[in-house]
Amino acid sequence: MSTLEIKGLRAEVAGKEILKGIDLTVKSGEVHAIMGPNGAGKSTLSAVIMGKPGYTVLGGSVTLDGVDMLAIPTWERAIAGLHLVMQYPTEVPGVHADQMLAEALTARQRGTDGMADRIASEAGRINFDAGLVSRALNVDLSGGEKKRNETMQLGVLEPKFAILDELDSGLDIDALRDCARRVEAATHESNLGVLAITHYVRLFEELKPDIVHIMVAGRIVSSGGPELADQLEIDGYAAFA
């Protein structure tokens, strides 16, 4: 059992405080959803957890099994067990997805024997063309292909926790279903913990949240079960302002 714990997290961007004291605890196998209006700080939270440049932590902590994530670089956070599925996956010309995965597995002191079979298996589960992994990472892929690619990587690497920054952004119904189902399956198969940032409850048709948090103006203003998302659909964010 692993625990991702966020306590009193405050952070700023370009001198403006965005996160104003975030408290969250996610355990293995749990799915926590974060919903909120544009500008609430949801993507900032994912960026700060993973150590994206340009964000300054003003206070608080982020720990994974007691280890201070804020004190180590992004690549070490990934090795420790954090994995970000980006809202806008980065294109990396000259680097193939299978090359990247081989390096990532080696850094985790896991062998690469059978990696091609594992990639093919994961690609098949989400209807992703496995041949695309031998092309430049995310270059010339559609939005749906990029998200399937990110989800395939998640399946191969088997992190402890996945931060999904709007997995549903830019996906059609089929792609969303395939990706969300794979993440949901991972919560049972490998005890993956999930922090899912989203605007829309349609994600929850396949990825079942245990807890839903509403974030407004850099703070979590309400937390509850899946029914909280249903209330949000009816009342909108104004009810939580």
N, C-alpha and C positions, 0 to 999 in steps of 0.2 A: 504494500500500500504506500503510495506516494502522496505528498501534499504540496500544492502550490498556494502560498499564502502571501497576500498583499495587505499591508497595514499602513494606513494613513498616507498613502502615496500622493504626493504633490509634485507637479511638473509644469514647466513653462516652455513656450516656444517663442523665440524672438522677443523675449522680455514680457510676454503675456502669459499669466498663469492660466493653464487649461484644466489640469487635474487638481482638485481642491480637497483631497483627502479621501482616497478610495480604499475601502476595506472589503476584501474578498478572500474566501478560502475555497479552493477546488480540490477535491480528492479523486483518486484513481477511479475511473468508471463513471464519474459524474459528468453531466452536461449542464453548464451554466450559460444561459443566454443573456446578452446585454443588448438592450434596445434603448433607443433615444433619438431625439431629433438631430438634424444636421447641426454640427458645431458643438455637440454635447461633450465631446472628448473621447468618443469610443475608439476611433482609430489611433488617437494619441496614446491611449492606454496600451494598445497592442505594440505600438512603436517603442514605448518606454520599457515594457517588459522585455522586449528583444534587444534593446540597446541601439536603436536607430540613431545615427548622428543628427545633431540639430536640436535635440531635446535635453533640457536641463532638469535634473531631479532636485527639487527644493526640500524634500523631506519624505520620511516614510521608508518602507522596505519592501522588497520582493524576494522571497526565499523559496527554494525548491528543496524539500526534505532538509530544511534547516540551513542550506547553503545560500549565502548572499549572492543573488544573481546580479545585482547592480554593481558589484565589485569586480566582475569579470567581463571580458569582451564578448561580443555577440556569438562568435564561433564556439566559445566555451559554454555558453548558455545552451546552444544547440546540442553539443555533446552531452551536456548534463541531462537533456531530455525535453527541451522546449522546441516546438516546431511552429513556425508561422506560415499559414496559408494566406498569401497576400491578396488584397483587394485588386491590385493591378500587378500581376506577376511580372518580374523583371525579365527583359530579353538580354541574353548574354551571347553575343556573336563569338564564334570560335570555340565555344565550350559545349559539348554534347551532354544531354541529360544523363546518359549512362556513365560518362566519365565523371560527372559531378557526383553521382550516387556511389561510384566506386571509391572516390576520395572520401566521401562522407562516412561510408562504412568502415574504411580503413582508419579514419580518425577516431571512430568509436571502438576500435580494436575488434571489429567483427570482420570475418573473412568475406571475400567476394566470390567464393566458389558457389556456383548455382545462381548467381545474381541475375543472369539473363533469363533464367526460367522464372525467377521470382518477379522480375519486371513484367514478363509476358503474362503471368498469372494475375498480377495486380491490374494490368492494363485491361485484361479480359473482363475483370469484375466490373469495370466502369465503362466498358465499350470505348476504350481509348486505343488508337492505332499504335501498337508497340513499335512500329517502324519509325515513329517520330522521335524516339529517344536517341537515335543515332544522328539526329540533326541538331543544329545549334539550339540551345535551350530557349524555348518559347518564341524563337524568331519565326515570323510569318505564320504563327498559329492563330486561329480564331480565339475569341474570348472563352468559348466553351472548351476548346482544346487546351488552352492554358490552365484552366481550373481543373480539368481532368488530369493534366500533367502534374499539377501540384498535389492532387489527391493520390495519384499513383506513387509519388515520392513519399507521401505520408505513410502509405501502406508498406512500402519497402523498408523505410527507416524505423518504423515502430517506436516513436518517441513516447515519453511518459505523458506529455500534455501537448495538445494542439490548440493554438489560438487561430480561430477562423475569422479573418477580417472581411466580412461581407462575402462569404463563399457564394451566396446566391446572386451577387452583382453580375449582370451581363449574361446570365445563364438562361437557356431555354428550359422548358419543363423537363425534357428528357435528361439533359445534362445535370440539372439540379437534383433530380431524383437519384441518378447514378452516384453522384458525389456524396450527397447527404446520406444515402443508404450505406455507403462504404464507411463513412465516419461513424455512423451509428453502430455498425457491425464491429468496428474496432473497439468501441467502449466495452463490448462483451468479450471479444476474442483476445485482446491484448490489454484490457483494463485501461484503455486510453481515457484520460481526463480531457474535457473540452471546455474552452471558453469561446463561445460563438457570438460574434458581433453581427447584428442584423437589423434591418428595418422592417422586415416582413415576416408574418407568422407562417407563410407558406413553407419556409424552411422546416418548420416543426412537424410537417406532415410526415417526414421521414426521419429527421433527427429530433429525438424526443428530449426536451429539456427537463431536468429535475427541478431547477430553480431559474426563474426569470428575474432579472434586475432591470430597473428603469433608471437610466442616467440622464440627468438634465443639468446643464451648466457646470459640468465637471464634478458632479456629485451623484452618488446613487441615492435616489430619493424614495425608492420603494423596491421591495423584494418579495417574491411569493412563488407559488406553483405555476404550472402552465396556464391556469385560469387568469393570471395577471395579463398575459398576452391577449387573451380573449377580451378582457376589459379594455385594453388599450385599443383594440380594433373598434370598439364601440365609442369610447370617450375621447380618443386621441391623446396627444401628449399634454394638451392644455390642462387636463385634469391633474397632472402630476407636477405642474410648474410650481 
